């Protein structure tokens, strides 16, 4: 399950929540109960890895 990072707009508390992709986003801070915003951490890496030499128009020729 993905881990999402949220930051409270009021108290600036940052917390992570493990959620399914189909779950609704968190709306309240777990510390003070005010509104939160989903953030993307700057040090996180994207879970996409491209392998191989690339994609070309000749890779999947139309028949």
C-alpha positions in Angstrom: 0.0 0.0 0.0 1.3 3.5 -0.8 2.3 5.9 2.0 1.0 9.4 1.6 2.4 12.5 3.4 0.2 15.2 4.8 0.9 18.6 6.3 -1.5 20.5 8.6 -2.3 24.0 7.4 -2.6 25.2 11.0 0.0 23.6 13.2 2.4 22.5 10.4 2.5 18.9 11.7 3.7 16.5 9.0 2.6 12.9 9.2 2.4 9.9 6.9 -0.5 7.6 6.4 -0.6 4.2 4.7 -3.7 4.2 2.5 -5.1 2.2 -0.4 -5.3 4.1 -3.7 -9.1 3.9 -3.5 -9.3 5.4 0.0 -10.5 9.0 0.3 -7.7 11.5 1.2 -7.3 12.6 4.8 -9.0 15.9 5.5 -8.2 16.5 9.2 -4.9 16.7 11.1 -4.4 13.8 13.5 -2.9 16.2 16.0 -5.2 19.2 16.1 -8.1 18.3 13.8 -7.7 21.2 11.3 -7.4 21.0 7.5 -4.5 19.2 5.9 -2.8 19.2 2.5 -1.2 16.2 0.8 2.4 16.9 0.0 5.0 15.2 -2.1 8.3 15.0 -0.2 11.3 16.4 -2.1 13.6 13.5 -1.1 11.2 10.7 -2.3 12.0 8.8 -5.4 9.4 7.9 -8.0 8.5 4.2 -8.2 9.0 4.0 -12.0 12.0 2.3 -13.6 12.6 2.3 -17.3 14.8 -0.6 -18.5 16.2 -1.1 -21.9 17.4 1.1 -24.7 14.1 3.0 -25.2 10.9 2.9 -27.3 11.0 3.4 -31.0 8.4 3.4 -33.8 9.8 0.0 -34.9 9.2 -1.7 -31.6 5.5 -2.4 -32.3 5.0 -2.2 -36.1 1.4 -1.8 -37.3 0.0 -4.7 -39.1 
